[in-house]
Amino acid sequence: MQEDNRDRSYRMANLVAKFMRGNLTTEESEELDAWLEEDPKNRAFFEDINDPKWQKKSFEFFDRTNEDEAWESVVLRVKEEDRKERRNRNKRLYIAAALLLLLLLTGLSFLFVKKTPPLGKSAYGDEIEPGFAHAVLFVSDKKFDITSNRNERIDEVASTQNGWLVYATGNSKPISTHRLQVPEKGTYAVVLQDGTRVWLNAGSSLSYPSRFTGPERVVELTGEGFFAVAKDTKHPFRVHCQGTVTEAIGTAFNVEGYHEAVTTTLVEGRVKVSSPTGQAFLDPGHSTTFNSKSMPQTTTTDTSLATGWKNGNFVFLHTDFQDVMAQISNWYGVDIAYRDGFQPKGVSFTGEMSRKEPISKLLSLMEMTGIASFKVSGNTLNIYTATGNTGR
């Protein structure tokens, strides 16, 4: 009987996994629907396993075990729970165990845990290394190349210290405008004269005075930056980006303005965001998006989606595929080419991956989900349908 349960469990787990990938056949869809109608608890379970919180918690358990140990552990839990409640719920719990194991074995668990199977360089063509900490500082007519592995004095008011560009807090030198430029495949962080810390993502720049004077602290951003603003109630901190102004006193927030729209995400504190089309006040866990043609749109959000890059990760949750590719292009410095009729419109992606890995590992994990196939040729990332001919 146990083997029958296990076989049946794997069959239903396979159907659920294919449903989650979006590649059920008509017959399989009918079979899954029939199983859902057999018992209301089947449908309740099905809804649970499509809950991201349930998925993340379950896969974290499997990430600490191997497949055989995981199966035996779940079976023991099933038996123990049956003894406690004196009810026979083996079938449904076997399906839960089988589903988790199947998703683990077929790679869909990548959506919730950081498993990175090894992959040789040749599998995706040319290898491309990830970006790293480097930037260029412009001061008047001077230019300074900055990397994370050197500690040195830049001028009388700034120096590099352990991967940061740090400005002296008590300097009284004449004020000058500084611009920190981070290229593609780069990132860097700066501590401004008032103690505010700013992280800049690839393809971004920040312009600011060597020291702040007057009633407000004003900086100008292009691209994307995360701000941890030093508290000063008498001198508001304002970030200008593509016509929007984010105003804070002492708070932490992310501003992304690579394209026409500017999105501000608040992590802690409170900010006011304004533009010619309107204004919005944000509480932690909210974001607002402005563009030149419409009123701001404010929503609740998982802040890790906006700040993952600062912590060295790509974090996606039902993210538009073209937005995913834009981030990959910016960090790895590649051009994106859709081949053989691949249509990115309407495609979304969920996953979390380290930005410290070469591009082949990233593509391996993405391809395991069945979303697309990839090949790197020189500086171009070619994207095909999952069954397309990549030439590999």
NUMIRO-172500 format. One record per residue (C-alpha): x, y, z; residue in one letter. Coordinates in steps of 0.02 Angstrom, whole numbers, padded with zeros to 5 digits, always signed. Layout:
<rs>
XYZA ...
</rs>
This chain:
<rs>
+00000+00000+00000M +00143+00119+00040Q +00216+00093-00135E +00044+00125-00213D +00029+00286-00116N +00202+00337-00169R +00170+00301-00354D +00005+00394-00349R +00089+00537-00257S +00223+00555-00387Y +00093+00556-00525R -00005+00697-00444M +00154+00788-00395A +00209+00780-00577N +00044+00857-00633L +00055+00995-00502V +00235+01032-00550A +00187+01043-00734K +00042+01158-00687F +00165+01272-00596M +00275+01274-00752R +00124+01307-00864G +00149+01157-00980N +00004+01039-00939L -00077+00951-01086T -00266+00954-01103T -00280+00775-01040E -00165+00809-00892E -00264+00965-00848S -00424+00863-00844E -00340+00732-00734E -00281+00866-00612L -00453+00946-00609D -00531+00778-00569A -00412+00754-00423W -00453+00928-00357L -00638+00885-00361E -00614+00720-00268E -00593+00803-00099D -00605+00985-00040P -00444+00955+00056K -00356+00919-00108N -00403+01092-00171R -00354+01173-00007A -00186+01087-00016F -00165+01141-00198F -00195+01322-00147E -00070+01305-00006D +00070+01243-00117I +00046+01390-00234N +00071+01509-00087D +00250+01580-00099P +00270+01579+00091K +00227+01393+00100W +00345+01356-00044Q +00491+01451+00030K +00473+01370+00201K +00458+01195+00127S +00606+01211+00011F +00715+01282+00148E +00688+01115+00236F +00742+01017+00082F +00891+01130+00056D +00964+01058+00217R +00942+00874+00170T +00970+00752+00028N +00824+00674-00067E +00819+00505+00024D +00834+00583+00195E +00700+00710+00149A +00578+00575+00094W +00604+00470+00250E +00589+00624+00360S +00423+00673+00282V +00358+00494+00294V +00402+00491+00479L +00312+00657+00501R +00160+00583+00413V +00157+00432+00529K +00183+00537+00684E +00043+00656+00636E -00073+00510+00600D -00038+00438+00771R -00072+00605+00854K -00233+00644+00762E -00286+00462+00731R -00340+00501+00556R -00279+00428+00392N -00213+00572+00289R -00067+00480+00209N -00116+00506+00029K -00121+00695+00036R +00037+00708+00139L +00127+00585+00026Y +00081+00699-00119I +00154+00847-00025A +00316+00752+00002A +00320+00689-00176A +00287+00861-00247L +00428+00939-00148L +00547+00801-00199L +00496+00809-00380L +00516+00996-00389L +00684+00978-00302L +00741+00848-00428L +00676+00939-00581T +00746+01107-00534G +00588+01206-00496L +00646+01222-00315S +00768+01350-00383F +00625+01473-00372L +00635+01468-00183F +00809+01411-00130V +00982+01454-00189K +01037+01290-00268K +01167+01318-00403T +01218+01157-00490P +01389+01162-00572P +01395+01200-00756L +01542+01198-00876G +01590+01351-00974K +01550+01276-01144S +01367+01238-01108A +01309+01415-01146Y +01447+01473-01261G +01560+01615-01208D +01576+01642-01020E +01547+01816-00949I +01602+01862-00774E +01488+01966-00661P +01511+02149-00623G +01619+02210-00479F +01646+02364-00370A +01722+02504-00471H +01678+02682-00520A +01744+02847-00587V +01740+03008-00485L +01734+03174-00577F +01787+03331-00483V +01794+03488-00590S +01914+03444-00730D +01990+03296-00636K +01948+03112-00654K +01986+02975-00527F +01969+02788-00561D +01908+02700-00405I +01913+02514-00366T +01868+02419-00208S +02041+02347-00178N +02132+02512-00149R +02127+02627+00002N +02190+02798-00048E +02159+02983-00029R +02068+03058-00178I +02087+03241-00131D +02078+03347+00026E +01898+03298+00065V +01878+03117+00008A +01965+02948+00017S +01927+02767-00023T +01910+02653+00129Q +01871+02467+00116N +01763+02482-00039G +01682+02648+00006W +01713+02825-00054L +01710+02923+00110V +01698+03112+00132Y +01768+03200+00285A +01629+03262+00400T +01715+03419+00463G +01795+03488+00306N +01785+03675+00275S +01862+03677+00103K +01776+03773-00038P +01623+03682-00101I +01640+03589-00266S +01522+03475-00362T +01569+03292-00368H +01495+03159-00483R +01518+02974-00448L +01491+02874-00608Q +01465+02685-00601V +01476+02599-00771P +01388+02441-00830E +01457+02288-00738K +01493+02399-00588G +01430+02452-00418T +01498+02567-00284Y +01452+02652-00120A +01486+02823-00047V +01473+02905+00123V +01428+03086+00097L +01490+03228+00206Q +01333+03224+00316D +01351+03036+00349G +01219+02982+00223T +01265+02816+00140R +01223+02786-00043V +01242+02625-00143W +01243+02645-00332L +01192+02506-00451N +01271+02473-00621A +01246+02609-00752G +01209+02744-00623S +01281+02910-00565S +01261+03028-00418L +01301+03214-00417S +01321+03302-00249Y +01418+03442-00163P +01579+03405-00070S +01488+03469+00084R +01310+03523+00118F +01264+03703+00161T +01101+03797+00167G +00927+03737+00220P +00925+03572+00122E +01036+03430+00062R +01014+03401-00124V +01086+03264-00237V +01045+03210-00414E +01031+03028-00467L +01028+02941-00635T +00999+02754-00639G +00973+02671-00470E +01030+02704-00293G +00990+02651-00116F +00996+02790+00015F +01019+02773+00203A +00996+02956+00250V +01079+03030+00404A +00945+03107+00514K +00939+03297+00517D +00766+03370+00547T +00823+03546+00504K +00897+03500+00335H +00786+03387+00227P +00875+03270+00107F +00811+03277-00072R +00850+03158-00216V +00813+03225-00390H +00789+03094-00525C +00709+03125-00695Q +00592+03261-00635G +00543+03176-00472T +00600+03229-00299V +00608+03109-00152T +00618+03203+00013E +00674+03126+00177A +00740+03178+00347I +00816+03015+00409G +00762+02857+00321T +00810+02717+00201A +00741+02701+00026F +00780+02646-00152N +00759+02754-00308V +00761+02672-00480E +00751+02782-00634G +00837+02691-00776Y +00694+02721-00897H +00551+02845-00916E +00469+02796-00751A +00546+02825-00580V +00506+02704-00438T +00539+02744-00255T +00529+02604-00126T +00532+02642+00060L +00619+02523+00181V +00607+02626+00340E +00553+02799+00395G +00441+02907+00287R +00467+03002+00125V +00374+03119+00011K +00392+03093-00176V +00336+03229-00294S +00338+03270-00479S +00243+03384-00597P +00105+03252-00607T +00072+03235-00420G +00144+03181-00254Q +00139+03032-00136A +00186+02998+00045F +00261+02827+00076L +00262+02715+00229D +00384+02569+00245P +00345+02424+00129G +00268+02536-00004H +00328+02597-00172S +00269+02728-00294T +00302+02747-00480T +00298+02912-00573F +00309+02951-00757N +00283+03110-00855S +00109+03064-00916K +00010+02997-00768S -00025+03014-00583M +00085+02915-00463P +00040+02733-00429Q +00074+02678-00249T +00070+02495-00196T +00128+02382-00055T +00284+02283-00101T +00416+02161-00044D +00560+02282-00021T +00689+02146-00060S +00633+02157-00241L +00700+02335-00248A +00850+02315-00133T +00914+02140-00174G +01047+02212-00290W +01123+02309-00144K +01146+02145-00051N +01224+02057-00200G +01070+01966-00266N +00947+01965-00408F +00773+01951-00331V +00622+01925-00444F +00439+01892-00404L +00327+01874-00556H +00441+02002-00635T +00415+02046-00818D +00541+01947-00921F +00603+02102-01012Q +00638+02186-00845D +00734+02031-00790V +00838+02038-00949M +00869+02225-00925A +00945+02191-00754Q +01052+02049-00822I +01108+02158-00968S +01157+02299-00850N +01255+02188-00730W +01343+02075-00854Y +01363+02205-00991G +01279+02101-01125V +01161+02142-01268D +00996+02047-01270I +00933+01965-01430A +00769+01867-01445Y +00785+01729-01575R +00673+01611-01674D +00513+01700-01631G +00534+01704-01441F +00403+01824-01373Q +00448+01901-01203P +00282+01993-01187K +00173+01914-01055G +00315+01807-00986V +00362+01829-00803S +00496+01754-00693F +00519+01716-00507T +00684+01674-00426G +00830+01731-00319E +01010+01717-00379M +01179+01783-00327S +01251+01924-00432R +01426+01858-00393K +01413+01709-00510E +01468+01703-00693P +01326+01715-00817I +01327+01528-00857S +01266+01482-00682K +01128+01611-00691L +01070+01545-00860L +01078+01365-00798S +00959+01403-00657L +00841+01501-00767M +00838+01366-00901E +00796+01233-00771M +00627+01318-00747T +00583+01290-00930G +00558+01474-00963I +00681+01488-01109A +00845+01425-01183S +01003+01530-01192F +01167+01546-01284K +01304+01677-01264V +01397+01731-01419S +01531+01860-01386G +01442+02001-01297N +01265+01948-01346T +01145+01843-01244L +01032+01750-01367N +00863+01693-01301I +00759+01554-01380Y +00599+01465-01337T +00630+01321-01216A +00620+01196-01359T +00710+01307-01484G +00875+01269-01570N +01014+01361-01479T +01152+01276-01574G +01216+01194-01415R 
</rs>
